[in-house]
């Protein structure tokens, strides 16, 4: 009788590696890489438009009028722009490392994909608001871009999945300490460590957003999943 299963002595069939990646992670990564590449390789006018439209900007002496997507758009869109190729590669490495597990935790299908995107952009907004708040508090001009606002929240989410509250603290603490050290030591340290200035307040905001939002969103989307003891 024909069978769909291989004989018991046969080696298990291996699936292509990208079959294991949730499609939404691939789609989001492709969008980030595509827009960042357009920024890197586009004309000066294109680069200026992308940054004016999407970057987090603050200058106490300037009113940023008529931005293409208003002042709300950059809270989300800054995640699609990066300073240079190293910045992009570093963030996409974090996306590959943490994104699939988080996306699968929310579940496959449209509902899970939507929850993943909402979580990603909620962390991005939390990071952007924290950075704008800090810049306004000290009255210092700044511009910031990068998916690391959202990906900072992924540290906490991955910790929740690995070990509940203790796991979230364990994975969040090193990134929090690094950014607090940079906050105290100044931009010279981040320049020496990463070759660019780091928006440490945005990272801490994204991390806090992920720490708080992930268990709430997971409970709402998949109440059967337990991450608390």
N, C-alpha and C positions, 0 to 999 in steps of 0.2 A: 504494500500500500504506500503511495507517495506520502512524503512527510515534509513539512516546512522546517523541521529541525535537523541540524547536522548530526551525524553519528556521534556517539558518546566519546569516541577517541579523537574527534576532530578538535582543533584549536578553536576557541571562541572567535567569532568574527569581530574585527575591530571597526568601530565607526570613525568617520573623519572627526578630527578634534573639534572643528567648529560646529558640529552637530550638538556638542555639549554646551555651547554658549547660547544663552537666551538671545533671541533675535534682537530684542530691544537694546541690549548692550552693544551689539555690533552696529545697529542703526545709529545710536547716539554717538558712539565713538567715531563712526564714519562722518557724521555731521560736524563734529568738533574738528576732526582732522581736515576735512574739506574746507571749512571756513577759515581755519588757521592758515592753511596752505595758500588760500586766496589772499589772505593778508600778507603773508611772507613774500609772495611772488607777484602781487598786483602792483599797479602804478602807485605813485605817491598820493594821488587823489583818491584812489580806492582805499588805501590804508588810512588816510585821514577820515574818510567817510565811515569806515568800519569802526574805528576807535571812537569817533564822536557819537556814533549810533549806539555802540555796545559797551564801551568801557565805563567803569565806575569812576566818576570824576568829582572832585571837590576842590573849589578855590573860593575862599571867603570873599575875594574881591571881584569875582566874575559870576555873572548870571548866564548859565548855559541855556540859551533860548533856542526854541525850534529844533530840538533834537528829533531825529526821524521817528523814534519810537517813544518820545516823551522822556520823562524822568523815571518812569516805572520800567520800561524795557531793559535798560542796562542792569537792573537788579537780577535779571535772568540771563541776558545775552552776553555778559562779560565772560561766562563760562566757555564760550566758543572761540575766544581770542587768547593768544599767548604771545609772550615777549619774543621768544626765539624757539628754535627747534629743540634745544635741550629742555626748555620749559614744557613744550608739548609732549615730548617723549616721556618725561618724568611723570606727567599727569596721566598719560595713557597707560603707563605701566601700572599705576595705582588702579586705574579703571579695570584693567585685565585681572589684577590680583584680587580685587574685592567685588567688582561689579557682578560677576556671574552668580556668586553665592547669595548676594542680596536680592538680585532679580528673581532667582529661583525660590527664595524664601517668600516673596510676595505671590508666587505662583505663576504658572504659564498661562498663556491666553491674553486677551485684551485687558482684562481686569488687572492681572498681575503686571503687565507692561505699563498700564496707566499709573498704577501705584508706584512703580519704580521711578517713572519720570517725575511724578509729583514729589516723591521723596528727594530725588536729585535736585530739582529746582527749588524746593523748600529750603534745603541746606544752602544752596547758592544764595538765595535771598537773605537768609540769616547771616551769612558771611558778609554780604554786601552792606547790609544795614549796620552790622557791627563796625565795619571799616569806615563807613560814612559817619557813624556816631562818634568814633574816636577822632577822626580828622576834624569834625566840627568842634569837639571838646577842646582840642589843643589849638584849633585855628590854623591848621597847616594844610596847604594844598597837596593833592595827591591824585594819582591815576592808578587804577589796578585792573588787571584782567587775569583770566585763568580759571580752569575748572577745579582748581584746588579748594575753592570755597566749598563746593559741593562734595568733593572727594574727601575733604576733612571729616565730613559727617559719616563717610563710609567706614572710617576707623572705628567709630563708636558702634555703628551697625554691625560690623563684623564681630566686634567683641560681644555684643548682645547675643549673636548667634552661637558663638563659641562657648560662652559661659555665663549667660545672664548678666545681671548687674555687675558682678565681679569681673567678668570678662570684658564688659564695656569699659570699666574703669582701667583695667589692665592694659587694654590696647589704646585707650585715649590718652592716658597719662604721659607716655613718652612724647607724643606730638604736642601736647599742651606745654610740657616743660621746654621743649625746643623753641616754641614760639615765645614763651615768656622770657627765655634767655635772650632771644633776638630782640625782644621789646626793651629789655634792660640794656643790652650791649650796643644796640643801635644797628644802623644799616651796614656798617663796616663788617660786622660778623657775618651777616647774611651774604654780603658780597663775596667774602672770602670762602664761605662754605658752598654757596650755590651759584656764584657768578652773577647774581642779580639781587635786587632788593626784594624782600618777602613782605607781603601784606599780612603781618602776623595777626592783626586784629581780625581780618577777614577769615583767617584759618581758625582762630578760636571761636568766632561766631558760627562758622559752619560746623565745627566739632560739637559745640553746644546744641545746635539745632538737630544734628543727627542723634545725639545722646538722648534728647527728650522725645523727638518725633518718631524714631524708629519703632520702639515698643508700642506706642499708641497706634501708629499706622498698621503695624503688623496685626495687632489685636483687632482692628477694624476690618481689615481685609481678610484675614484668616484666623478667626477666633479659636480654631482648634489647635493652632500652634502655640506651644507654651515655651516661653523663654525665662520665666521666673521659676524658682524652685517650687 
